[in-house]
Amino acid sequence: MEFGFTEQQRHLREVTRGYLAERYPPDRVAALADGGGHDPDGWAPLVDLGWRDADLGLVEQAVLADESGYALHPVPWWSTLSAALPGTAPATVACHDDDCATLDAAHRASAVRAVTGPGGWRVSGVKRLVPDLAAVTEVLLTAGTAEGVALFRVRRDAVGVTVVDRAGLDGLRRPADLRCADTPAEPVTDVAGTPVALRRLRWRTYTLLAAEALGVARRAYDLAVAHARTRTQFGRPIGAFQGVSFRVADSYVAVELAHSLVYRAAWLAGRADGRPDGTVDEAVAAAVVAARDAAVRGCEHTIQVLGGIGMTWEHPVHRWYRRALWHRAFDAPSTRHRADLARALLGS
């Protein structure tokens, strides 16, 4: 069997790449990163472009994520797509707190508590390091009830909500703590449905972030190739020298491997119903490991190929390197994903 993109998927990639390249050239991305951290007017055009269309599958959304990583798209697209909430408002996911360190554990414990009364559900507690919190309207969070953990939707401007900005490595994906004090909340799942919903959320989140990391790796590779072709030393393009060409070749191999694994994961996870599935677990873990490695190593290779200019703030490669390091640090470390991959492959 040969896997390939449909004509519609290829067209989606072309349109997305053109839109992002025109709206977010590197100098504008740099200005946003050093300023507010996101484009406040960037969400509405995405709705018009169909990013929230119900007929987009996870493969199509992975294409959007891939191109977003390539451009460093300064809009909370991935958190909104991961949450998969109805409607068109930008959203983010908040699972991490003092009792829950990873998405894997989100269905078992939460330091945020939810209680119900005559006025409906209310939540209290703190969610830590919520990505894109300042740029969204709604938050999908886990909270413990008397029966167990469930998912709730909270508006960022609701009564009792306080947002506390936190320092972060990536100026375009800034974390913040979400503090809720008797805040109105809308239940999204009951306790029985939470494990399935969170499993799908975890698969979607990891797959879309792996696709974004792939885009980061591709951008780093393209920057290295462009420089290696045009920069000359001793009368020859520097790409002719082994010390440069080997690094570029390593980046190319890593990008191609990550590409195959990311879209395999998107294809499988997009068809999964949320019940335990070792094949999807294996595919998603492999995609995360390959894409993270391709992004981090690719950016480091590109910095070396660029030489002195690659070490400066003037060259934009450090923006993509920061995003690559953010990926490596997000949620569970790659060692955890490698362990998950080993268990899935060995059946243990």
C-alpha positions as CSV (number, residue, x, y, z in Angstrom):
1,M,0.0,0.0,0.0
2,E,1.2,3.5,-0.8
3,F,0.2,6.4,1.3
4,G,-0.1,9.7,-0.5
5,F,-1.9,13.0,0.0
6,T,-5.1,13.7,-1.9
7,E,-5.5,16.6,-4.3
8,Q,-7.5,18.4,-1.7
9,Q,-4.9,17.9,1.0
10,R,-2.1,19.1,-1.3
11,H,-4.2,22.2,-2.2
12,L,-4.8,22.8,1.6
13,R,-1.1,22.7,2.1
14,E,-0.4,25.2,-0.7
15,V,-3.1,27.6,0.4
16,T,-2.0,27.4,4.0
17,R,1.7,27.9,3.2
18,G,0.9,30.9,1.0
19,Y,-1.3,32.6,3.6
20,L,1.1,32.1,6.4
21,A,4.1,33.2,4.4
22,E,2.3,36.4,3.3
23,R,0.9,37.3,6.7
24,Y,3.8,36.2,9.0
25,P,7.2,36.9,7.4
26,P,10.1,36.4,9.8
27,D,10.3,40.1,10.8
28,R,6.6,40.2,11.8
29,V,7.0,36.9,13.8
30,A,10.0,38.5,15.6
31,A,8.0,41.6,16.4
32,L,5.1,39.5,17.8
33,A,7.5,37.4,19.8
34,D,9.1,40.4,21.4
35,G,5.7,42.1,21.9
36,G,2.4,40.6,22.9
37,G,3.4,37.0,21.9
38,H,0.5,36.4,19.5
39,D,-1.5,38.0,16.8
40,P,-4.8,39.2,18.3
41,D,-6.4,39.5,14.9
42,G,-5.1,36.2,13.6
43,W,-7.9,33.9,14.6
44,A,-10.9,35.2,12.6
45,P,-9.2,34.6,9.3
46,L,-8.5,31.0,10.2
47,V,-12.2,30.4,10.7
48,D,-12.9,32.0,7.3
49,L,-10.2,29.7,5.8
50,G,-11.9,26.6,7.2
51,W,-9.5,25.6,9.9
52,R,-12.5,24.8,12.2
53,D,-14.5,23.0,9.5
54,A,-16.1,19.8,10.8
55,D,-15.1,17.8,7.8
56,L,-11.3,18.3,8.4
57,G,-9.8,15.1,9.6
58,L,-6.7,14.7,11.7
59,V,-4.5,14.3,8.6
60,E,-5.7,17.6,7.3
61,Q,-5.2,19.2,10.7
62,A,-1.7,17.8,10.8
63,V,-1.0,19.5,7.4
64,L,-2.1,22.8,9.0
65,A,0.1,22.1,12.0
66,D,3.1,21.2,9.8
67,E,2.8,24.5,7.9
68,S,2.2,26.4,11.2
69,G,5.5,25.1,12.6
70,Y,7.2,26.0,9.4
71,A,6.0,29.6,9.7
72,L,5.9,29.8,13.5
73,H,2.2,30.7,13.3
74,P,1.5,33.1,16.3
75,V,-2.1,32.0,16.9
76,P,-3.4,29.4,19.4
77,W,-4.3,27.0,16.6
78,W,-3.0,23.7,18.1
79,S,-4.6,24.0,21.5
80,T,-7.9,24.8,19.9
81,L,-7.7,21.9,17.5
82,S,-6.6,19.5,20.2
83,A,-9.5,20.5,22.4
84,A,-12.0,19.9,19.6
85,L,-14.6,21.9,21.3
86,P,-17.7,22.9,19.3
87,G,-17.9,26.4,18.1
88,T,-15.3,28.7,16.6
89,A,-13.7,30.4,19.7
90,P,-10.0,29.9,20.3
91,A,-9.4,27.5,23.2
92,T,-6.6,25.8,25.1
93,V,-6.2,22.7,27.2
94,A,-5.3,22.7,30.9
95,C,-4.5,19.4,32.5
96,H,-1.3,20.0,34.5
97,D,-1.5,20.9,38.2
98,D,0.0,19.9,41.5
99,D,-1.6,16.4,41.3
100,C,-1.2,15.8,37.5
101,A,2.2,16.1,35.8
102,T,1.3,14.6,32.4
103,L,-1.6,14.1,30.0
104,D,-1.3,10.4,30.7
105,A,-2.3,10.9,34.3
106,A,-5.0,13.5,33.7
107,H,-7.9,11.0,34.1
108,R,-6.7,9.8,37.4
109,A,-6.2,12.9,39.5
110,S,-6.6,16.7,39.5
111,A,-5.8,19.4,42.1
112,V,-8.8,21.4,40.7
113,R,-12.1,20.5,42.4
114,A,-15.5,20.7,40.9
115,V,-18.8,20.9,42.8
116,T,-22.4,21.2,41.7
117,G,-25.2,23.1,43.2
118,P,-28.4,25.1,42.3
119,G,-26.4,27.4,40.1
120,G,-24.6,24.6,38.2
121,W,-21.0,23.4,38.3
122,R,-18.2,25.5,39.8
123,V,-14.5,24.8,39.8
124,S,-11.7,25.9,42.2
125,G,-8.0,25.4,42.0
126,V,-4.9,26.1,39.9
127,K,-3.8,24.7,36.6
128,R,-0.1,25.2,35.9
129,L,1.8,26.4,32.8
130,V,-1.2,26.5,30.5
131,P,0.0,27.3,27.0
132,D,-1.5,30.2,25.0
133,L,-3.8,31.1,27.9
134,A,-3.6,34.9,27.2
135,A,-4.6,34.3,23.6
136,V,-7.8,32.2,24.0
137,T,-11.4,32.7,25.0
138,E,-12.1,29.2,26.5
139,V,-10.3,26.6,28.5
140,L,-10.9,22.8,28.6
141,L,-9.7,21.6,32.0
142,T,-9.8,18.5,34.1
143,A,-11.3,18.7,37.6
144,G,-12.1,16.2,40.3
145,T,-15.7,15.6,41.4
146,A,-17.1,13.4,44.1
147,E,-17.2,10.5,41.6
148,G,-13.9,11.1,39.9
149,V,-12.2,13.3,37.3
150,A,-14.3,14.9,34.5
151,L,-13.7,17.5,31.8
152,F,-15.1,21.0,32.0
153,R,-15.2,24.1,29.9
154,V,-14.4,27.5,31.5
155,R,-14.4,30.9,29.9
156,R,-11.2,32.8,30.6
157,D,-13.1,36.0,31.5
158,A,-15.5,34.2,33.9
159,V,-16.1,35.2,37.5
160,G,-13.3,33.9,39.7
161,V,-10.7,33.4,37.0
162,T,-7.2,34.9,37.5
163,V,-4.4,34.5,34.9
164,V,-0.9,34.6,36.2
165,D,1.8,35.0,33.5
166,R,4.8,32.7,33.8
167,A,8.3,33.0,32.2
168,G,8.9,30.8,29.2
169,L,11.5,30.0,26.6
170,D,9.3,30.7,23.5
171,G,8.0,34.2,23.2
172,L,5.2,33.0,20.8
173,R,3.9,30.3,23.2
174,R,3.7,31.9,26.6
175,P,2.6,29.9,29.6
176,A,0.4,31.1,32.4
177,D,-1.3,29.7,35.5
178,L,-5.1,29.5,35.6
179,R,-6.5,30.2,39.0
180,C,-10.2,29.5,39.5
181,A,-12.1,30.4,42.6
182,D,-15.7,29.2,42.6
183,T,-15.7,29.7,38.8
184,P,-18.8,28.7,36.7
185,A,-18.0,25.7,34.5
186,E,-19.8,23.7,31.8
187,P,-19.3,19.9,32.0
188,V,-18.0,18.4,28.7
189,T,-17.8,14.8,29.8
190,D,-19.1,12.8,32.8
191,V,-16.7,10.7,34.9
192,A,-17.4,7.5,32.9
193,G,-16.6,9.2,29.6
194,T,-13.5,11.1,30.7
195,P,-10.9,8.3,30.1
196,V,-12.0,7.9,26.5
197,A,-12.2,11.7,25.9
198,L,-8.7,12.3,27.4
199,R,-7.2,9.4,25.5
200,R,-8.4,11.0,22.2
201,L,-7.3,14.4,23.5
202,R,-3.8,13.0,24.2
203,W,-3.5,11.4,20.8
204,R,-4.7,14.5,19.1
205,T,-2.4,16.8,21.1
206,Y,0.7,14.7,20.6
207,T,0.0,14.2,16.9
208,L,-0.6,17.9,16.2
209,L,2.5,18.9,18.1
210,A,4.6,16.3,16.4
211,A,3.3,17.8,13.1
212,E,4.3,21.3,14.2
213,A,7.8,20.0,15.3
214,L,8.1,18.5,11.8
215,G,7.4,21.9,10.3
216,V,10.1,23.4,12.6
217,A,12.5,20.8,11.4
218,R,11.7,21.5,7.7
219,R,12.2,25.2,8.2
220,A,15.6,24.7,9.8
221,Y,16.6,22.3,7.0
222,D,15.6,24.9,4.3
223,L,17.5,27.6,6.1
224,A,20.6,25.4,6.2
225,V,20.3,24.5,2.5
226,A,19.8,28.0,1.4
227,H,22.9,29.2,3.3
228,A,25.0,26.3,2.2
229,R,24.2,27.0,-1.5
230,T,24.9,30.7,-1.4
231,R,27.7,31.2,1.1
232,T,31.1,30.7,-0.4
233,Q,34.5,29.9,1.0
234,F,37.7,29.3,-1.0
235,G,35.8,29.9,-4.1
236,R,33.2,27.2,-3.5
237,P,29.7,27.0,-1.9
238,I,30.2,25.8,1.7
239,G,27.7,23.0,1.0
240,A,30.5,21.3,-1.0
241,F,32.5,20.7,2.2
242,Q,31.9,17.5,4.2
243,G,31.6,19.3,7.5
244,V,28.6,21.2,6.2
245,S,27.1,18.6,3.8
246,F,27.0,15.9,6.5
247,R,25.0,18.0,8.8
248,V,22.5,19.0,6.1
249,A,22.2,15.3,5.1
250,D,21.5,14.3,8.7
251,S,18.8,16.9,8.9
252,Y,17.2,15.7,5.7
253,V,17.1,12.1,6.8
254,A,15.6,13.1,10.2
255,V,12.9,15.2,8.4
256,E,11.9,12.4,6.1
257,L,11.6,9.9,8.9
258,A,9.6,12.3,11.0
259,H,7.3,13.1,8.0
260,S,6.4,9.4,7.5
261,L,5.8,8.8,11.2
262,V,3.8,12.0,11.8
263,Y,1.3,11.3,9.0
264,R,1.1,7.7,9.9
265,A,0.1,8.7,13.4
266,A,-2.4,11.3,12.1
267,W,-4.0,8.7,9.9
268,L,-4.3,6.1,12.7
269,A,-5.3,8.5,15.5
270,G,-7.8,10.2,13.3
271,R,-9.7,6.9,12.9
272,A,-9.5,5.8,16.6
273,D,-12.5,6.1,18.8
274,G,-10.6,6.7,22.1
275,R,-10.7,3.1,23.4
276,P,-7.3,1.6,24.3
277,D,-5.4,0.9,21.1
278,G,-1.7,-0.2,21.2
279,T,-1.2,0.5,17.5
280,V,-2.2,4.1,18.0
281,D,-0.1,4.4,21.1
282,E,2.9,3.1,19.2
283,A,2.3,5.3,16.2
284,V,1.9,8.5,18.2
285,A,4.9,7.8,20.5
286,A,7.1,7.2,17.4
287,A,5.9,10.4,15.8
288,V,6.6,12.5,18.9
289,V,10.1,11.0,19.3
290,A,11.1,11.4,15.7
291,A,9.7,14.9,15.2
292,R,11.2,16.3,18.5
293,D,14.6,14.9,17.6
294,A,14.4,16.2,14.0
295,A,13.4,19.7,15.2
296,V,16.0,20.1,17.9
297,R,18.9,18.5,16.0
298,G,17.9,20.2,12.8
299,C,18.0,23.6,14.4
300,E,21.3,22.8,16.0
301,H,22.8,21.6,12.7
302,T,21.5,24.8,11.0
303,I,23.1,27.0,13.6
304,Q,26.4,25.3,12.9
305,V,26.0,25.6,9.1
306,L,25.2,29.3,9.5
307,G,28.3,29.9,11.5
308,G,28.7,33.1,13.4
309,I,25.5,34.7,12.2
310,G,23.6,31.7,13.5
311,M,24.6,32.6,17.0
312,T,23.2,36.1,16.8
313,W,19.7,37.6,17.5
314,E,19.7,39.1,14.1
315,H,19.2,35.7,12.4
316,P,15.7,34.3,12.9
317,V,16.8,30.6,13.4
318,H,16.8,31.0,17.2
319,R,13.0,31.5,17.0
320,W,12.6,28.0,15.6
321,Y,15.2,26.6,18.0
322,R,13.2,28.0,20.9
323,R,10.1,26.3,19.6
324,A,12.0,23.0,19.2
325,L,13.2,23.2,22.8
326,W,9.6,24.0,23.9
327,H,8.5,20.8,22.2
328,R,11.2,18.8,23.9
329,A,10.1,20.1,27.3
330,F,6.3,19.9,26.8
331,D,4.4,17.4,29.0
332,A,6.4,14.1,29.2
333,P,10.0,14.0,28.1
334,S,11.1,12.0,25.1
335,T,12.4,9.2,27.3
336,R,8.9,8.6,28.5
337,H,7.6,8.4,24.9
338,R,10.4,6.0,24.0
339,A,9.4,3.8,27.0
340,D,5.8,4.0,25.7
341,L,7.0,3.0,22.3
342,A,9.0,0.1,23.7
343,R,6.0,-1.2,25.6
344,A,3.8,-1.0,22.6
345,L,6.2,-2.8,20.4
346,L,7.1,-5.5,22.9
347,G,3.6,-5.9,24.2
348,S,4.6,-5.4,27.8
